[in-house]
Amino acid sequence: MEWNTTQHVWLILGCFCVAFAPRLIPLMFFRTRKIPNWFNEWMRYIPVSLFTALVVKDIFITPDYVVSVVNRAPEMIAAVIVIGIAYWTRSMAISVVLGLCAVFLLAMVV
Amino acid sequence: MGKNIAKSREQEPYWRRILDASLPVDLSYIPIGLACGILLNASGFNVWTTLMVSVMVFSGGAQFLIASLLATSAPMYSVILMMFFLELRYALLGSSLSKYLHGQSLGFTALFAASMNDENYALNYLKFSTDKKFTPKEALHVEHMTLAFWTVSNIIGSLIGSAIHIDLTIVHFALTALFLYMIVVQLKNGLIILICILSGFLAAYFMVLTKSTLGLVLSTLAASFIGFMAEASIRKYFPDSSLLRHIKNPAGSPEDVDE
C-alpha cells in the first residue's frame, strides 16, 4: 500500500498529538501546584535511570526486542572508552566526538 | 584564569552562548538528521511533510520508527499506537524538569513541551542542575537551537535522497555516547552507581517482556523509585553509610547547586 501526502499529513498530526500530550501534561500539572518534596527526590533518580535504559536499548536490544551481543563489539568497546573519557575530561563534546571516532575505527577492525 | 574565562563568557553574544551550550547535540544531529531525511524520503515523504514531521514530532527515534513502519505498510492506527508508547517516556522528562519550570506561563509551558526531547532534555537538565543562573528562557532557546539543526539536516537529507549512504548504526552511537556522558557526570555516590546497574538490567528485562519501548518507561519508573526509597531508608537507618559518600571528581567540575 502506497500512502499519499494527505495520509502522511494525517499521520503526522496523529503522531504530534501522542507525542505532545505526554510532554505537556506533567509540566502543566506542576506549573502552578506546589511540587511535593518526596516527588522531587524521586525525580532526581529519573535522568540516570532513563539514560541507562536508553544506552542498554542502543547497545544490547535488537529492533525485534531481543537481548543480543552479536556484532555489538565495536559499540561495547567504544562505550567503555566513552565512559573513561567522560570520567576524566567531563567534556560532553570530547566524549561524543571521540566516541564516534572510536566506534567508526572499531567497526572497520573488529 | 577561571575568572577570565567567566568574564569573556559574559561578553559573548546571547545566541553564541546558546549555541555553545547546545553544540554537542547540534553536531550529532547533522549526520543523524541527514540519515533520517533520507529514510523518510525513501518511505514516500516529500520535503514539506519532512519539514512538518521534524518540527511537530522532533524525535529521532520516532521519525525512524515512522520511516520503517511506512516501509512495511503498517495501518495508521498501529503506527500512532507505537508512537504513543515510544513517546510516553517524555512524561518522565517533563516531571523531572518541573521544579525548574515552576510558575511559567501557559504559553511558555506548551512551547517548551512541544520541542522537548531526550537530547535537549539532557543538555537542559545538566545546565539547570549545575548553573544557578540558567533560566527557563535560555532552556527554551537551547531546544529551538537543536530543533533548527535537526530540521535543516532532515530537509537536506530529504533533498539529496538516496544519493549518499550513511551507516546508521555507527552514526546513532553519537547519541549513545551523549547518554553515556550524562550517566557518568551524575554518578556522585555508590548508591547511584548501584541504581544505574539495576536500571540497565530492568531495562533489558522490561523491553524484552513488553516487546516495545514501554519497557523503557517501566524500568525507569521502577529503578528511580527504588533509588528514592533506598536513599530515604539509608538516610534514616544508616546515616553514616559509605553508599551516600561523594565520589571524588577527577576534573573538579562544579558541584550541584540544587541540594
Interface residues (C-beta under 8 A of the other chain):
Chain A: M1 E2 W3 T5 Q7 H8 V9 W10 L11 I12 L13 G14 C15 F16 V18 A19 F20 P22 R23 L24 I25 P26 L27 M28 F29 F30 R31 T32 I35 W38 F39 N40 E41 W42 M43 R44 Y45 I46 P47 V48 S49 L50 F51 T52 A53 L54 V55 V56 K57 D58 I59 F60 I61 D64 Y65 V66 V67 P74 E75 A78 A79 V82 I83 A86 Y87 W88 T89 R90 M92 A93 S95 V96 V97 G99 L100 V103 F104 A107
Chain B: L23 P24 L27 S28 G44 F45 N46 W48 T49 M52 V53 M56 V57 F58 S59 A62 I66 L70 S73 M76 V79 I80 M83 F84 E87 L88 R89 Y90 A91 L92 L93 G94 S95 S96 L97 S98 K99 L101 H102 G103 Q104 L106 T109 A110 F112 A113 A114 M116 D118 A122 Y125 L126 D167 T169 I170 V171 H172 F173 A174 L175 T176 A177 L178 F179 L180 Y181 M182 I183 V184 V185 Q186 L187 I192 I195 C196 S199 G200 L202 A203 A204 M207 V208 T210 K211 S212 T213 G215 L216 S219 T220 A223 S224 F225 G227 F228 E231 A232 N249 P250 A251 S253
